[in-house]
Amino acid sequence: MAPEPLVGSRREGREQALGLLYQAELSGQAAAEVVAEQPLPVEPFVSELVCGVGEHQAELDALLDRYARGWTVARMPVVDRLLLRLGCYELLYRPDTPAAAIISEAVELAAQYSTEKSGPFVNGLLARISEERGSEERG
């Protein structure tokens, strides 16, 4: 089994995954199709994140709808919605990654790529999901 990427490359991987998910969202393509159509091979970590979010999108959206207070997934800004799906996917399906790292990096990406209020929104929602689903016990 290949060694896990370093923290910095995981951050970059999440950023790349966000870009590919954004492309899929805007084009209406399946996430796996977007990954397959890239001119250069996509790193395995990035591919897993993008394809995992695509494969579990209905489940992730239902979870977000259940935990978001006063919001529906459809009303969320696109980047927030994608980061929340990505964070939820990792919280549910990547138990090897500490929940705090997942949440922190999602918040950083929200602050960089979305609205002024996105960081706190993403933080609050992912933290609530993590706490109530027991994810904080990981790492």
N, C-alpha and C positions, 0 to 999 in steps of 0.2 A: 504494500500500500504506500502511495506517495505521501511524503510529509505534508502537513497542513501548511498553508501559506502563512507568512508573517502577518502581524496585525496591520501594518501599513498596506500590504497588498490586499488584505481582506477589505480594508476601507476603500481602496481603489476598485476592488471587485464589486463592492456594493454600488459604487458610483457608476460603474459600467453597466451593472444590472439595471439600475434606474434608467439609464439612457436607452437600453434595449426594450425595457417595459414601456417606456414613453413612446418609442417608435411603434411598438405593437398596438398600443392604445390609440394612437393617432391614425394609424393605417388600417386598423380593424383586423389585422392579421393575428393569428395565434402566436403566442410567445415562442413556441418551439420553431415555428416557421421563420421568425425574425432571426433567431439564433442560427438556424441552418443556412440562411441566406447571407451571412456575414462574409465579406471577402477574405478575411483571415480567420483561422480557427479561434473560437472563443475559449477562454480558460475554463477548466472543468468547474471551478467554484462558481464562476459567473453563470455558466450554462445551467448548473443545478439550481441556482437561485431563480433565474428567469423561467426555466421550464417548470420548476416546482410551483412558482406563483401562478403560472398559466394553468397548470394541471389542477390546482386546488383553489382557483379563484372563487368559485361559488361558495365554498366552505369559508374561505377567508372573508369574503364580503358579508356573509351571514354573521360571522363572529364580530366583525367591525360594526355592523348595524346593531347588534345586540348590546355592545359596550359603549358605543358613541352616544353621548347625552345631547339630544336636540339636533342630531345630524343623521343623515343617511349617507351611505357611500356615494350615491349618485350626486349629492349636493357638494361633496368635498372638492376642493381644488385638485386638479389632476395629479400634480406632483405629490400632494399630501396623500391622496388615495393610493398611489403607487408605492410610496414609502411605507405606508401602513400595511399594505398587503405584504410587502417584502419583509417588514419587521415581524408581522404575525407568522409568516411562513417560517422564518428562522426560529421564532419562539416555540413553534409547534414541532418542527421537523429537524431542527439542528440542535439537539440537546448538548452537543459538545461545545457550543458557544455560550459564554456567560450572557445572561439576559441583560445585564448592565451594559455590556459592550454593544449588543444589538440595538438597544434603546438609544444609547449615547450617539452612535454613528447615524442612526436614523434622524435624530434631532439635528445633528450637524449638517446633514444633507438637506434637511428641510429649511434650516436657516440660510443655507447657501443658495438653494434653488427655488424656494417658494416664497410665501408672503412673510411679513414681519411676525404674524401671529402663529405661523405654522410650527415653529420649533416647540413652543409650549403645548400646542394642541397635540402634536405627534407624541411628545413626551408623556403627557397625561394619559392619553388613550393606550399607548403601549404599556406603560407602567401599570395601569389598572388591569389590563389583560394578563400581564405577567404575574401580578400579585394574586389575582383571583384564580388563575389556572396553575399556580404553583411553580412557575418557571424560574422564580428567583432562587430556588434551591440548587440550580445547576451552577457549576463553576464558581 
